[in-house]
Amino acid sequence: MDPKKRTRWDSKTKAEPTSRQRAGGHHPSTAADRPLTIRVTEVLRELKVTRNVRVTVRDGMVALRGEVRNLLVANRIVRRLRRVPNVKGVVSMLTTVKRFKRRDSPLRLIAERRQAMQNEMQRLIETMTPVAAVPLPPQVLQAQRNAAARHLLITEFGGLTSADIGQVAGSKSSNRAALAHRWKSDGRIFAVMHQGTPTFPGFQFSPEGQPLPVIASLLAILGETHSGWELALWFLGSNGWLDGQRPVDLLLTEPDRVIAAAKHEAEAFVF
């Protein structure tokens, strides 16, 4: 056979990579990391993201690449992998799809506000250069820690206004804020004051913008002893009844354990 013809025949018959090979799959790891790689892969399979997420494991560090549906999915993957035994850290280079299935997705609103806050924070960091650390009274230090915790909550989970909730939930009412007020009055969600505006922390809602059922149970337990930011920060605190995990990280996977921890918290206020 003529070499040129064979070359043309080979190029025509060479198999093209499949869509799974182009988008998904996992990078090979060393033999020492193979057991952890298998476990990480199982977790990704449980989360149903193996098609578009690639993972590399090196010395206990997990690196993620690929594309996921939204920021909520990306954060859920990272939080879940951090709880896998022997995982020392997770480096996420995941990107989100540029198009949202719903024009008024709550995740889109949260993402836009988070990006704006990050830009503002970067500007402040660049312009503020402290000359020396000045000892502060305990009250000021406590206020600083509280402010940092509030900032962490908003940047990690975002927040929605009353009008936002009506918009993403598809309310037909001319007063879109009415839906959020009704949910709040029914004890299904709660709000905090952020920059002078009642804001509903984003972890209370499903990706479709509906209140998580577990939130109503927790408010029924903690509502008389906690409110506003005190209640919100309880979700972010390390909880001994949850083996040191944060309640917010278990709302979807282990809601019954979170409810039990809330009951212990409420009992501590009974004299």
C-alpha positions as CSV (number, residue, x, y, z in Angstrom):
1,M,0.0,0.0,0.0
2,D,1.2,3.5,-0.9
3,P,2.5,5.3,2.3
4,K,0.6,8.4,1.4
5,K,-2.7,6.5,1.0
6,R,-2.1,4.7,4.3
7,T,-1.5,8.0,6.0
8,R,-4.8,9.3,4.7
9,W,-6.6,6.1,5.6
10,D,-5.2,6.3,9.2
11,S,-6.2,9.9,9.7
12,K,-9.7,9.2,8.5
13,T,-10.2,6.1,10.6
14,K,-8.6,7.4,13.8
15,A,-11.2,7.5,16.5
16,E,-12.3,10.9,17.8
17,P,-12.3,11.4,21.5
18,T,-15.7,11.0,23.1
19,S,-17.5,13.8,24.8
20,R,-16.8,12.2,28.2
21,Q,-13.1,12.1,27.4
22,R,-13.1,15.8,26.4
23,A,-15.2,17.0,29.3
24,G,-14.9,14.5,32.2
25,G,-12.6,11.8,33.5
26,H,-10.0,11.9,36.1
27,H,-6.2,12.6,36.0
28,P,-4.0,9.6,37.0
29,S,-2.6,9.7,40.6
30,T,0.3,7.9,42.2
31,A,-0.1,4.4,43.7
32,A,0.0,5.9,47.2
33,D,-2.9,8.2,46.4
34,R,-5.0,5.6,44.5
35,P,-7.2,4.6,47.5
36,L,-8.0,8.2,48.3
37,T,-8.6,8.9,44.6
38,I,-11.1,6.0,44.5
39,R,-12.9,7.4,47.6
40,V,-13.0,10.9,46.1
41,T,-14.4,9.5,42.8
42,E,-17.1,7.7,44.8
43,V,-18.1,11.0,46.5
44,L,-18.3,12.7,43.1
45,R,-20.4,9.9,41.8
46,E,-22.7,10.3,44.7
47,L,-23.0,14.0,43.9
48,K,-23.6,13.1,40.2
49,V,-20.9,15.3,38.9
50,T,-18.4,12.8,37.5
51,R,-19.2,13.7,33.9
52,N,-17.8,17.2,33.9
53,V,-15.5,17.3,36.9
54,R,-11.9,16.2,36.7
55,V,-9.9,15.4,39.9
56,T,-6.3,15.0,40.7
57,V,-5.0,13.7,44.1
58,R,-1.4,14.3,45.2
59,D,-0.2,13.7,48.8
60,G,-3.7,14.1,50.2
61,M,-4.5,17.3,48.3
62,V,-7.4,17.2,45.9
63,A,-7.6,19.5,42.9
64,L,-10.8,19.9,41.0
65,R,-11.3,21.2,37.4
66,G,-14.2,21.3,35.1
67,E,-17.6,22.9,34.8
68,V,-20.6,22.6,37.2
69,R,-24.2,24.0,37.0
70,N,-23.9,26.8,39.5
71,L,-22.0,28.1,42.6
72,L,-24.2,26.1,45.0
73,V,-23.1,22.9,43.4
74,A,-19.4,23.9,43.4
75,N,-19.5,24.8,47.1
76,R,-21.3,21.6,48.0
77,I,-18.6,19.5,46.2
78,V,-15.8,21.3,48.1
79,R,-17.5,21.0,51.5
80,R,-18.3,17.3,51.0
81,L,-14.7,16.5,49.9
82,R,-13.2,18.3,52.9
83,R,-15.0,15.8,55.1
84,V,-13.5,12.8,53.4
85,P,-10.9,11.1,55.7
86,N,-7.2,11.7,54.8
87,V,-8.1,14.7,52.5
88,K,-5.7,17.5,53.6
89,G,-7.2,20.2,51.5
90,V,-9.3,20.9,48.4
91,V,-8.3,23.3,45.6
92,S,-11.2,24.2,43.4
93,M,-10.8,25.5,39.9
94,L,-14.4,24.7,38.9
95,T,-16.2,27.1,36.7
96,T,-19.9,27.6,36.4
97,V,-22.0,27.6,33.2
98,K,-22.6,31.0,31.9
99,R,-26.2,30.6,31.2
100,F,-28.8,30.1,33.9
101,K,-31.8,27.9,33.2
102,R,-34.0,30.6,34.9
103,R,-33.5,34.2,34.1
104,D,-34.1,35.2,37.7
105,S,-32.2,32.4,39.4
106,P,-31.4,33.1,43.1
107,L,-27.9,31.9,42.5
108,R,-27.4,34.4,39.7
109,L,-28.4,37.3,42.0
110,I,-26.1,35.9,44.8
111,A,-23.2,35.4,42.4
112,E,-23.5,39.0,41.1
113,R,-23.6,40.5,44.6
114,R,-20.7,38.3,45.8
115,Q,-18.6,39.4,42.9
116,A,-19.4,43.1,43.6
117,M,-18.5,42.6,47.3
118,Q,-15.2,40.8,46.3
119,N,-14.3,43.7,44.0
120,E,-15.0,46.2,46.8
121,M,-13.0,44.2,49.3
122,Q,-10.1,44.0,46.9
123,R,-10.1,47.8,46.5
124,L,-10.1,48.3,50.2
125,I,-7.2,45.9,50.8
126,E,-5.2,47.7,48.2
127,T,-5.8,51.1,49.7
128,M,-5.4,50.1,53.4
129,T,-1.9,49.4,54.7
130,P,-1.8,49.3,58.5
131,V,1.4,50.7,59.9
132,A,1.3,48.9,63.3
133,A,-1.0,46.7,65.3
134,V,-2.7,48.7,68.1
135,P,-4.0,46.8,71.2
136,L,-7.8,47.1,71.3
137,P,-10.3,46.6,74.2
138,P,-12.0,43.2,74.4
139,Q,-15.3,44.7,73.3
140,V,-13.8,46.0,70.1
141,L,-12.0,42.7,69.4
142,Q,-15.3,40.9,69.9
143,A,-17.1,43.3,67.6
144,Q,-14.4,42.7,64.9
145,R,-14.8,38.9,65.2
146,N,-18.5,39.3,64.9
147,A,-18.2,41.5,61.9
148,A,-15.8,39.0,60.3
149,A,-18.3,36.2,60.9
150,R,-21.1,38.2,59.4
151,H,-19.0,39.0,56.3
152,L,-18.1,35.3,55.9
153,L,-21.8,34.3,56.0
154,I,-22.8,36.8,53.3
155,T,-19.8,36.1,51.0
156,E,-20.1,32.3,51.4
157,F,-23.8,31.9,51.1
158,G,-25.1,35.2,49.8
159,G,-28.4,36.8,50.8
160,L,-31.7,37.8,49.2
161,T,-34.0,40.7,49.9
162,S,-37.8,40.3,50.1
163,A,-38.2,41.5,46.6
164,D,-35.6,39.1,45.3
165,I,-37.4,36.2,46.9
166,G,-40.7,37.1,45.2
167,Q,-38.8,37.5,41.9
168,V,-37.0,34.1,41.9
169,A,-40.1,32.3,43.3
170,G,-42.2,33.5,40.3
171,S,-44.6,35.5,42.4
172,K,-47.4,37.1,40.4
173,S,-48.3,39.6,43.0
174,S,-47.7,43.3,42.3
175,N,-46.0,43.4,45.8
176,R,-43.2,40.8,45.3
177,A,-42.0,41.4,48.9
178,A,-45.3,39.9,50.3
179,L,-44.2,36.3,49.7
180,A,-41.1,36.7,51.8
181,H,-43.0,38.4,54.6
182,R,-45.6,35.5,54.6
183,W,-42.8,32.9,54.7
184,K,-41.2,34.8,57.6
185,S,-44.5,35.1,59.5
186,D,-45.1,31.4,59.0
187,G,-41.7,30.6,60.6
188,R,-40.3,29.1,57.4
189,I,-37.4,31.6,57.0
190,F,-35.6,34.3,59.0
191,A,-33.8,37.5,58.1
192,V,-30.8,39.5,59.4
193,M,-30.1,43.2,59.0
194,H,-27.4,43.8,56.5
195,Q,-26.4,47.3,55.5
196,G,-29.7,48.6,56.8
197,T,-31.8,46.1,54.8
198,P,-33.6,42.9,56.0
199,T,-31.6,40.1,54.2
200,F,-32.4,36.4,54.1
201,P,-29.3,34.2,54.2
202,G,-29.0,32.1,51.1
203,F,-28.5,28.8,52.8
204,Q,-32.2,28.7,53.7
205,F,-33.3,28.1,50.1
206,S,-33.2,25.3,47.6
207,P,-31.7,26.0,44.1
208,E,-35.3,26.7,43.0
209,G,-35.7,29.4,45.6
210,Q,-38.0,27.5,48.0
211,P,-37.4,27.4,51.8
212,L,-35.7,24.2,53.0
213,P,-38.1,22.2,55.2
214,V,-35.5,21.8,58.0
215,I,-35.3,25.6,58.5
216,A,-38.9,25.7,59.8
217,S,-38.1,22.9,62.3
218,L,-35.0,24.8,63.5
219,L,-36.8,28.1,63.9
220,A,-39.5,26.4,66.0
221,I,-36.7,25.2,68.3
222,L,-34.4,28.2,68.4
223,G,-36.8,31.0,67.6
224,E,-37.5,31.9,71.3
225,T,-33.8,32.1,72.3
226,H,-32.1,33.2,69.1
227,S,-32.9,35.8,66.5
228,G,-31.3,37.8,63.7
229,W,-27.5,37.5,63.5
230,E,-27.2,35.4,66.6
231,L,-29.4,32.7,64.9
232,A,-27.6,33.1,61.6
233,L,-24.1,32.7,63.2
234,W,-25.3,29.5,65.0
235,F,-25.4,27.8,61.6
236,L,-21.8,28.8,60.9
237,G,-20.3,27.8,64.3
238,S,-18.4,24.6,65.0
239,N,-20.9,22.4,66.9
240,G,-19.8,19.8,69.4
241,W,-23.1,17.8,69.0
242,L,-22.1,17.5,65.3
243,D,-18.6,16.3,65.9
244,G,-17.2,19.8,65.3
245,Q,-19.0,20.3,62.0
246,R,-21.0,23.4,61.1
247,P,-24.8,23.0,61.1
248,V,-25.0,24.8,57.8
249,D,-23.0,22.1,56.1
250,L,-25.4,19.3,57.1
251,L,-28.8,21.0,56.3
252,L,-29.2,18.9,53.1
253,T,-27.4,15.7,54.0
254,E,-28.2,15.2,57.8
255,P,-31.0,17.5,58.8
256,D,-32.1,15.3,61.7
257,R,-28.7,15.6,63.3
258,V,-28.9,19.4,63.0
259,I,-32.4,19.4,64.6
260,A,-31.0,17.3,67.5
261,A,-28.1,19.8,68.0
262,A,-30.6,22.7,68.0
263,K,-32.6,21.0,70.8
264,H,-29.4,20.7,72.9
265,E,-28.7,24.4,72.2
266,A,-32.2,25.4,73.3
267,E,-32.0,23.3,76.5
268,A,-28.9,25.2,77.5
269,F,-31.0,28.4,77.8
270,V,-33.5,26.8,80.1
271,F,-32.9,27.7,83.7
